Amino acid sequence: FATNFLWLSGRWAILGALPGLLGVLGWLAVWRRDRRLGVAFAVLLVLQAAVTVAYFNIRANFFRPFDRHYLPAFVIWGMLVSCGAGEVVVRLRALSRRGTWHAVSWAGALLVLAPVSQLAHNWRAVSGAHRTFTEDFATNMLRGLPPRAILFTWGDNDTFPLWYMQTVAHVRPDVQIVNLPLTNAPWYLDELARKDPAFPLPQGYGDSHGAGPWTDTTVAIPVNGTAAQFGLPDDLALPRSIQVHVAPRMPGKYVLLMDLVLLEVLKHNDWNRPLCFATTADRPGLPGLAPYVRLDGLFWRVVPYADPPTSRAVLSRNLLQIYQYRGYADPDVPLDETSRNLGRNYYPPLVALARAEYAAGGADQCRRSLDRVLLALPTARLQPDTTLQREIEGACTGVAAVHAPPGGSLAR
């Protein structure tokens, strides 16, 4: 609250205190004119402030501390600031009639400078200039996908920006974006079918299926296509089917509609369209799919081969040619925690590329690729955890990976 309305530091501290003083003056003016309204303002402000404090009274890292949850209390105080400014105008008018122009000019200047001081004080924190992290993340993920891909996403940060870039900026309209948690809602499945009649799911599937009892089951998915079609080595012999183990998810006895939808898509797609999962979660949809995904950048691609080899060509194309990393290396561009979390998603595919180049005998190329991306994504700014930092440092030394989940959960 003080950062916005009562900051008292610096040469112009008096200007920083003005919004707070004007708010107090505004409440007093309201109280004098209508005590019931004054009490209503006070009660509303106290309740909203208390609810805001209660909302954030959660354990660390439980949920992102969205600043917008402060707005209700701030809006009420902003109204009181306006009332206070109005009261000052009334007083200035009275002074001007008495000819006290010196006092009028000083008071009027302070009134005008109050919002200017707030703007100057908070500009760096709120300015969106040069902060292209969200745009670049969404564009990078979309442009790196294979043609006609179906991309499964998880939350708001990896879904809404992609929808925006696809709908407004017309980036990769051939990609079908599917938010996995929403597939638990039958209406969303109908919407997917309406938008893309070729989506590999039977019409009305959500109306006749839902979460229910489940026992450990291994589902065989027939394989169709060639190794080259999936970016696998030509001499690799594909199996006739892949075996996807589906275990109950809800408390060890049930599955969600989302799980059934993924199985149906796997069956009905018949490997015609690439199936990909955003790396912003710690699993590729179904845990049983983990052996059959390959990290190709900001996404895993499902391929019909267990523990598939890294595709150096795909990773190199995405990380070194397609992806943009604007602003991460610029200390003058503020980097919020959510943007930092999303930025860390670039590190696992970078490590995978570097290790593949080193294994192929390209130690020098490994170092060049690693240094090129790290120059744009400095670890000092993005602050990866200790485990990931060690993997980055050991990528071109032949040191084995410390951990090897399919991509790793870095941001939701």
Steps between C-alpha positions, in 0.01 A plus 500: 500500500780739592682425174203636311358768727749596771860463394727731701843450347707704258521869422131534422364308797234764560348415161499131589306576816236707319276208387483377859427846636240568233330169585474598866373845403248340264364271770466794742315697232261209439450454875407865549246496217347157562602300804328183383694514175822568692439195718423291189830602340694418816333162551542404133868595503571310822312190383671495161842548659429222752380261230811577292725422797306180569522397133879530501535327837608175336821301511787610282481406131147364539377731227630794301453832690295678236520874562151545358354366825599827667282698260168502694652682797708723272198602292311610812797704616534646150139622524583669830807660339267642234269635770799657673617658174148638451508646849833670422351649183210642702742653751718643221197665344421666831861619539508638146195712575692652789795576274743261673659396172833396647341225710273404212790451261698283740203287598391465137850392396510232769158375393613465139832343592351232728398260219817590308710395799318167522556441130870578525546297818331185369576528128773239488288246686187539288632593158461225241760653266751236385334232716429248226547185707139385466477578129829326426417193710167450324641570154801275559288208612263531204763553230712211621218245463476264205226569241138434606608414853257452787655675801379411849547778754443517874422838651454869433860596419544238229146529355363855486812660344501228234132553426565872467799464267314247288171692479619862488852475355410199277802298614471134397122469445560137396573403863214376720551622859331280759497595866514166681319591825212641292455164327333388824203717391273350228414846365868563425526175305200610293673832438815323379296292256312807379820694439679211330275220366814295430596493869556130581224451755153354444213749501325526836774304675477712815125442529538124525825480697635647820718445803448154642647183652817369339749223554858482377476450126751479219360628172657400168505781242573370146784680324456652156766685301873500438793593721578802281145629553577542871851639456653168607805341333405324176655171610286488814240222490168617641299256713156384393350671802594692810388391845358785709450417865206691648476493878213642707561860598235598757580352814637193332158384374368740236598679181393840374315570179827667391678163515234331290510784247876461457462126442228557241706762321798262492281229349304706247789720391675195352825702498365730230559822693796566733395487867700736721494607866618834638797462735333720763394197705683202644333234290404442136126459556492136603790369709502191278593718203829613658713234321361610162563876507795689364601847613500718187515846660220651707297185439520124508398313189345154522691253280436124454829389645601451863774732630549668162835657416532877515440676171794736464352645182168594661656639818760698307238644268271603784755627753749662263287613207133541593485594866542861615627590847448876510552686827637220716858624474411868536534612864288806424196283422321392821467124530206385713493155658243357257707607198808359672323166554393484136851591387645202687307272265762571235780339702405127486480491117825698487668242722355221282641664185840558657525141624400364158764713327764395751409133458532536123858618544428868462643635825577837339154524343349401833677789670406745226131407511492510878679835524284654228175428682639572847611841376131576433376307808754578774465274800573796728167651391290184471641330811452129426503266797822329606424177317423668170801731541726195534349346188563818303859520619565132425323484162822520298720296735344157463370505858183290527172678559412540867135435431317415184125552513348569160568873494446571868239722660625856490192721480128460500 
